[in-house]
Amino acid sequence: MREYDVVVIGSGPGGEGASMKLAKQGKRVAVVEMLDQVGGNCTHKGTIPSKALRHAIQLLADYRHHPLFEHTVGIMDVSWPQLLQTADDVISRQVSMRHRFYTRNRVDVIHGRASFLDPHMIEIARGTGNALRISAEHFVIATGSRPYRPPQLDFNDPRIVDSDTVLQMTDTPRRVTIYGAGVIGCEYASIFANLDVKVNLIDTRDRLLSYLDDEITDALSYHLRDQGVVIVHNESMHEVTSDARGVVLKCKSGKEVKSDVLLWANGRSGNTEDMGLETIGVQINQRGQIEVDETFKTSVDNIYAIGDVIGPPALASASYDQGRFAGQLIAVGNCDWDLLGEIPTGIYTSPEISSVGRTERELTEQNIPYEVGRADFKNLARAQIAGRSVGMLKLLFHRETLELLGIHCFGEQASEIVHIGQAIMSQRGEANSINYFINTTFNYPTMAEAYRVAALYGRNRIR
């Protein structure tokens, strides 16, 4: 039996963040990973392959529609599997890099499936057949999540897929129905639409991504429809039937939607099954997510949980920081820094969406006097040069103090652009002001120039 100071279960962003922090604090650390390679679902099934796929398809769409090529290249016949292959090199490099992190910091990586025997001991079932027992003073659970699968759907049917198995499809469908219009559903709606696949996007709510700023989600709805996506709101599944002709989604309202493939993208469940957590007293909710306090400690004092397995915000970036935070608490007993409350959201639709801070709806409900600064990408020289004129940057700020309250971006490079405003919004006092953008010289032509344009626009509205 091996003994460690801390054992981290899962090698995704959260597990990596925790193990690196603990190792650098001098702790003896082991990481248990169920897959054959490190990186977790983020690297192998989620963020990396889907974003690499999106990038490849966006390049293909740009090539097809560029005025220099659209009349000469015809329709390029590129299959779904061929596009997926573009992600393989990225995944390989990510795995190699992350494995070196563990080796360099002398963290043992053990492949197998972990289950708790008691609060200080786990058993790891390995492919070799011989189980390994490990004891530790503390444990960090970072096992992530998986797509929720309703029991009435047969996911052995090749016509019914989720966000994991859609990456294993062997053919390019002509028609796709996506059930669930959250982040994953909207991203895949853009991906398939850019492949000229007919897309039905079924939303169980009355608007897309309702937690975002209304103007941004209105823009998303418009551009998805402009790409040919049919959006159906306020619907829920009654029944799904499948045969050689395709799959039919029957809604409770009586609507029937026919397609070649049904992509189920409605919710995720924490990876906590068969780990013995209930036996040792770790509390788990109905979605399989582990309950934790503000320090990421579970109901068992020496066991922490981080990342998607604890639920929202379920972002790779947040998971990594949660891991570092929990690692610091375990190693030192306290933490002299706080996790940022304002975490940027990056949604890789086409065009991208990114935001941080409060929305207009929230500011109105809180009776905060605010004003709006806006810059349309169609007026920026860099966007015109790149042919990326769709989009806007929207700054929300206090009318009296000029304090930056929210940043909302829709368009090319939105997930990069938002970080400039995030840095200013995190400052204290007068340093957090739209005056920074007004008084700062930006490179020209750049997309970042949108901050100066938006800030000037906003200040002129209060004069």
C-alpha positions in Angstrom: 0.0 0.0 0.0 1.3 3.5 -0.9 0.9 6.6 1.3 0.7 10.2 0.2 -0.1 13.5 1.8 -2.8 14.3 -0.8 -4.4 12.2 -3.5 -6.2 14.1 -6.4 -8.8 12.1 -8.3 -9.1 13.4 -11.8 -6.5 15.1 -14.1 -8.6 17.7 -15.8 -8.1 21.4 -15.2 -9.2 21.2 -11.5 -7.1 18.2 -10.7 -4.1 19.7 -12.4 -4.5 23.0 -10.6 -4.7 21.3 -7.2 -1.9 18.9 -7.8 0.5 21.5 -9.1 -0.2 23.8 -6.2 0.2 21.0 -3.6 3.4 19.7 -5.2 5.0 23.2 -5.2 4.1 23.4 -1.5 6.3 20.3 -0.9 3.4 17.8 -0.5 3.7 14.2 -1.6 1.0 14.0 -4.3 -0.6 11.4 -6.5 -3.1 11.9 -9.2 -5.5 9.1 -10.1 -6.9 9.2 -13.7 -9.4 6.8 -15.1 -8.5 7.4 -18.8 -5.3 6.1 -20.3 -3.9 9.6 -20.7 -4.0 12.7 -18.5 -6.1 15.8 -19.3 -9.6 14.6 -18.3 -12.8 15.1 -20.3 -11.8 18.7 -21.0 -8.9 17.6 -23.2 -10.3 14.4 -24.6 -14.1 14.8 -24.9 -15.1 18.4 -24.3 -13.4 21.8 -24.7 -10.3 20.9 -26.7 -11.9 18.6 -29.4 -15.0 20.7 -29.8 -13.2 24.0 -30.1 -10.7 22.5 -32.5 -13.6 21.2 -34.6 -15.3 24.6 -34.5 -12.1 26.3 -35.7 -11.6 23.9 -38.6 -15.3 24.3 -39.7 -15.0 28.1 -39.4 -12.0 28.0 -41.7 -13.9 25.9 -44.1 -16.9 28.2 -44.0 -14.8 31.3 -44.4 -13.1 29.7 -47.5 -16.3 28.8 -49.1 -17.9 32.2 -48.6 -14.8 34.4 -49.3 -15.4 36.6 -52.4 -12.0 35.5 -53.8 -12.9 31.8 -53.7 -16.6 31.3 -53.6 -17.0 31.3 -57.4 -14.0 29.1 -58.1 -13.8 26.3 -55.5 -17.3 24.9 -55.7 -18.6 22.9 -52.8 -15.7 21.3 -50.8 -16.6 17.8 -49.7 -15.1 17.4 -46.3 -16.5 14.7 -44.0 -17.2 15.0 -40.3 -14.5 12.4 -39.4 -12.0 14.3 -41.5 -12.8 17.5 -39.6 -12.5 15.7 -36.3 -9.0 14.6 -37.2 -7.9 18.2 -37.0 -8.3 18.0 -33.2 -6.0 14.9 -32.8 -2.8 16.8 -33.1 -4.0 19.5 -30.5 -5.0 16.8 -28.1 -1.7 14.9 -28.5 0.3 18.1 -27.7 -1.9 19.0 -24.8 -1.5 15.5 -23.3 2.3 15.5 -23.8 2.6 19.0 -22.2 0.4 18.2 -19.2 2.2 14.9 -18.6 5.4 16.8 -18.4 3.9 19.0 -15.7 3.3 16.0 -13.4 6.7 14.5 -14.2 8.6 17.7 -13.6 6.9 18.3 -10.3 7.3 14.7 -9.1 3.6 13.9 -9.0 2.8 10.2 -9.4 0.1 9.5 -12.0 -1.8 6.3 -11.5 -4.3 5.2 -14.1 -7.4 3.4 -12.9 -10.8 3.9 -11.3 -10.8 5.0 -7.6 -13.3 4.1 -5.0 -13.2 5.0 -1.3 -12.9 2.3 1.4 -12.8 4.9 4.2 -12.1 8.7 4.4 -8.4 8.1 4.3 -8.1 5.2 1.8 -9.0 4.4 -1.7 -8.8 1.4 -3.9 -7.8 1.8 -7.6 -9.1 -0.8 -10.1 -6.6 -1.0 -12.9 -6.6 -2.5 -16.3 -3.9 -5.0 -15.3 -6.4 -6.7 -13.0 -4.6 -6.1 -9.7 -6.1 -3.4 -7.5 -3.9 -0.9 -5.7 -4.7 0.7 -2.3 -3.6 4.2 -1.4 -3.9 6.1 1.8 -3.7 9.9 2.2 -4.3 12.6 4.8 -6.4 14.6 2.3 -8.3 13.9 -1.0 -9.4 16.3 -3.7 -12.2 15.0 -6.0 -12.0 16.5 -9.5 -13.8 13.8 -11.5 -15.7 16.3 -13.7 -19.1 15.6 -15.3 -20.8 13.8 -18.2 -23.8 14.5 -20.4 -27.1 13.7 -18.6 -28.9 10.8 -20.3 -32.6 10.4 -19.8 -33.5 6.8 -19.3 -36.2 6.8 -22.1 -33.6 7.5 -24.8 -31.5 4.7 -26.4 -28.0 6.1 -26.7 -26.9 2.8 -28.4 -28.9 4.0 -31.4 -26.3 5.7 -33.7 -29.0 8.4 -34.5 -29.1 9.5 -30.9 -25.9 11.2 -29.6 -24.8 13.5 -26.8 -21.9 15.9 -26.6 -19.4 13.0 -26.1 -20.6 10.6 -28.8 -21.2 13.3 -31.4 -17.4 13.4 -31.7 -17.6 9.8 -32.8 -20.0 10.1 -35.7 -18.8 8.5 -38.9 -21.0 10.4 -41.3 -21.9 14.0 -41.9 -25.7 14.3 -41.3 -27.9 16.5 -43.6 -30.4 17.4 -40.7 -29.7 17.6 -37.0 -32.1 18.3 -34.1 -30.4 19.6 -31.0 -32.4 19.3 -27.8 -31.3 21.8 -25.3 -30.2 25.4 -26.1 -27.6 25.9 -23.4 -24.0 26.7 -24.1 -23.3 23.2 -25.7 -26.5 23.3 -27.7 -25.9 26.7 -29.1 -22.2 26.0 -29.9 -23.1 22.8 -31.9 -25.9 24.7 -33.6 -23.3 27.1 -35.0 -20.9 24.2 -35.8 -23.5 22.3 -37.9 -24.9 25.4 -39.5 -21.4 26.4 -40.8 -21.3 22.9 -42.4 -24.5 23.8 -44.2 -26.4 21.2 -42.2 -30.0 22.0 -41.5 -30.4 22.5 -37.7 -33.4 22.5 -35.4 -32.6 23.9 -32.0 -35.1 23.0 -29.4 -35.1 25.3 -26.3 -37.0 24.3 -23.2 -37.1 28.0 -22.1 -38.4 31.2 -23.6 -35.1 32.7 -24.8 -31.5 31.5 -25.5 -29.0 31.7 -22.6 -31.3 33.8 -20.5 -28.5 34.6 -17.9 -26.7 36.7 -20.5 -27.5 40.3 -21.4 -30.8 40.4 -23.4 -29.2 42.4 -26.3 -26.5 39.8 -26.7 -28.9 36.8 -26.7 -31.1 38.7 -29.2 -28.1 39.1 -31.5 -27.3 35.4 -31.1 -30.8 34.4 -32.0 -30.8 36.6 -35.0 -27.5 35.3 -36.4 -28.3 31.7 -35.7 -31.5 32.1 -37.7 -29.6 34.0 -40.4 -27.4 30.9 -40.7 -30.5 28.8 -41.2 -31.0 27.4 -37.7 -34.7 26.9 -36.8 -35.1 27.8 -33.1 -38.1 26.5 -31.2 -38.7 27.9 -27.7 -40.8 26.6 -24.7 -40.8 23.0 -25.9 -40.2 19.7 -24.0 -39.7 16.1 -25.1 -42.6 13.7 -25.1 -41.2 10.9 -27.1 -38.3 10.0 -29.5 -38.7 7.4 -32.2 -36.0 6.2 -34.6 -35.9 4.0 -37.7 -33.9 3.7 -40.9 -35.5 6.9 -42.2 -34.3 9.1 -39.3 -35.2 10.1 -35.8 -38.4 12.0 -34.8 -38.7 14.1 -31.7 -42.3 14.4 -30.5 -42.9 17.4 -28.3 -45.5 17.7 -25.5 -47.2 20.5 -27.5 -47.8 18.0 -30.4 -45.0 19.3 -32.6 -42.9 16.7 -34.4 -39.3 17.4 -35.6 -37.7 15.0 -38.0 -33.9 14.8 -38.7 -31.1 12.3 -39.3 -29.5 12.8 -35.9 -30.8 13.9 -32.5 -28.1 15.6 -30.4 -29.2 15.5 -26.7 -27.6 18.6 -25.0 -29.8 19.1 -22.0 -27.9 19.0 -18.7 -24.9 17.3 -17.2 -24.4 14.9 -14.2 -21.4 14.8 -11.8 -19.1 11.8 -12.1 -19.6 10.4 -8.6 -21.1 7.0 -9.2 -19.4 3.8 -7.9 -16.9 5.8 -5.9 -18.1 4.8 -2.4 -18.8 8.5 -1.5 -22.2 7.8 0.0 -20.7 5.1 2.2 -18.2 7.5 3.8 -20.7 10.3 4.2 -20.0 12.7 1.3 -23.2 14.4 0.4 -24.3 14.2 -3.3 -27.3 16.0 -4.8 -29.8 14.5 -7.3 -27.6 15.5 -10.3 -24.7 13.5 -8.9 -22.9 16.7 -7.9 -20.9 16.9 -4.6 -22.1 19.5 -2.1 -19.2 21.7 -0.8 -18.8 24.8 1.4 -17.1 28.1 0.4 -13.7 26.4 0.8 -14.6 23.5 -1.4 -14.7 21.1 1.6 -17.2 18.3 1.4 -19.2 17.0 4.4 -16.2 14.9 5.2 -13.5 17.2 6.7 -10.4 15.8 4.9 -12.1 15.5 1.4 -12.4 18.4 -1.0 -14.2 18.6 -4.4 -13.7 21.1 -7.2 -14.6 21.6 -10.8 -17.6 20.4 -12.8 -18.3 17.6 -10.2 -19.6 20.4 -7.8 -21.8 22.1 -10.5 -21.8 25.7 -11.7 -20.0 27.6 -13.1 -18.5 24.4 -14.7 -15.8 26.2 -16.6 -12.3 24.9 -17.2 -10.8 28.2 -16.2 -12.8 28.3 -13.0 -12.0 24.7 -12.2 -8.3 25.3 -12.4 -8.5 28.2 -10.0 -10.7 26.2 -7.6 -8.0 23.5 -7.6 -5.2 26.0 -6.8 -7.4 27.5 -4.0 -8.2 24.1 -2.5 -4.5 23.1 -2.8 -3.4 26.2 -0.9 -6.0 25.5 1.9 -4.8 21.9 2.3 -1.1 22.8 2.2 -1.1 25.9 4.3 -4.4 25.9 6.2 -5.4 29.3 4.9 -5.4 31.3 1.7 -4.3 35.0 1.4 -6.1 35.5 -1.9 -9.7 35.1 -3.0 -11.2 33.6 -6.1 -12.7 36.3 -8.3 -16.4 36.5 -8.0 -16.7 37.8 -11.6 -15.7 34.9 -13.9 -15.8 35.7 -17.6 -18.1 33.6 -19.7 -16.8 32.4 -23.1 -19.3 30.8 -25.5 -17.9 29.6 -28.8 -20.8 30.1 -31.1 -20.3 31.8 -34.5 -19.8 34.6 -33.7 -18.4 34.2 -30.2 -19.9 35.6 -27.0 -18.1 36.6 -23.9 -19.2 38.6 -20.9 -18.2 39.5 -17.3 -20.1 41.4 -14.7 -23.7 42.5 -14.4 -26.4 42.7 -17.2 -28.7 45.6 -17.9 -31.6 43.5 -16.4 -29.7 43.0 -13.2 -28.7 46.7 -12.8 -32.3 47.8 -13.4 -33.6 45.3 -10.8 -31.0 46.6 -8.3 -31.9 50.3 -9.0 -28.3 51.2 -10.0 -28.1 54.3 -12.3 -26.1 53.0 -15.2 -25.3 54.1 -18.8 -24.3 52.1 -21.9 -21.2 52.5 -24.0 -21.3 50.7 -27.4 -19.0 50.0 -30.3 -20.2 48.2 -33.4 -17.6 46.1 -35.0 -18.8 47.2 -38.5 -17.2 50.6 -37.7 -13.8 49.3 -36.7 -11.1 49.3 -39.3 -9.6 46.0 -38.1 -12.9 44.3 -38.4 -13.5 45.7 -41.9 -10.0 44.5 -42.9 -10.6 41.0 -41.5 -14.2 40.8 -42.9 -15.5 40.3 -39.4 -17.9 43.2 -39.1 -20.6 41.3 -37.2 -20.6 42.1 -33.5 -20.3 44.7 -30.9 -18.7 45.6 -27.5 -21.1 46.9 -24.8 -19.9 48.6 -21.6 -22.2 49.1 -18.7 -21.0 51.8 -16.2 -22.3 53.8 -13.3 -23.6 57.2 -14.4 -22.1 59.1 -11.5 -18.8 57.3 -10.6 -18.1 56.0 -14.2 -17.3 52.6 -12.5 -17.3 49.7 -15.0 -20.1 47.3 -14.0 -20.4 44.9 -16.9 -18.7 44.0 -20.2 -20.6 42.2 -23.0 -19.1 41.3 -26.3 -20.5 39.5 -29.3 -18.4 38.9 -32.4 -14.9 37.7 -33.5 -12.4 37.3 -30.7 -15.0 38.2 -28.1 -13.4 35.7 -25.6 -10.1 37.5 -26.0 -11.4 41.0 -26.1 -13.3 40.7 -22.8 -10.1 40.3 -20.7 -9.0 43.9 -21.3 -12.2 45.1 -19.6 -12.0 42.4 -16.9 -8.6 43.7 -15.8 -10.0 47.2 -15.3 -13.2 46.1 -13.7 -11.3 44.2 -11.0 -9.4 47.4 -9.9 -10.4 49.3 -6.8 -11.7 52.9 -6.6 -11.0 55.4 -9.4 -8.8 52.8 -11.2 -12.1 51.1 -12.2 -13.4 53.7 -14.6 -14.3 54.0 -18.3 -11.9 57.0 -18.2 -9.1 54.4 -18.5 -10.2 53.5 -22.0 -10.7 57.1 -23.0 -7.3 58.2 -21.8 -5.3 55.2 -23.1 -3.8 55.0 -26.6 -4.7 51.7 -28.4 -2.9 50.3 -31.3 -4.6 51.0 -34.6 -6.2 49.2 -36.3 -7.1 46.6 -33.6 -10.3 45.1 -32.2 -9.2 46.4 -28.8 -9.9 49.9 -30.1 -13.6 49.1 -29.5 -13.0 49.9 -25.8 -12.1 53.5 -26.6 -15.0 53.9 -29.0 -17.5 52.4 -26.6 -16.2 54.5 -23.6 -16.4 57.8 -25.6 -19.9 56.9 -26.8 -21.0 56.2 -23.2 -19.5 59.3 -21.7 -21.1 61.5 -24.4 -24.5 60.1 -23.3 -24.2 61.6 -19.8 -23.2 65.1 -20.9 
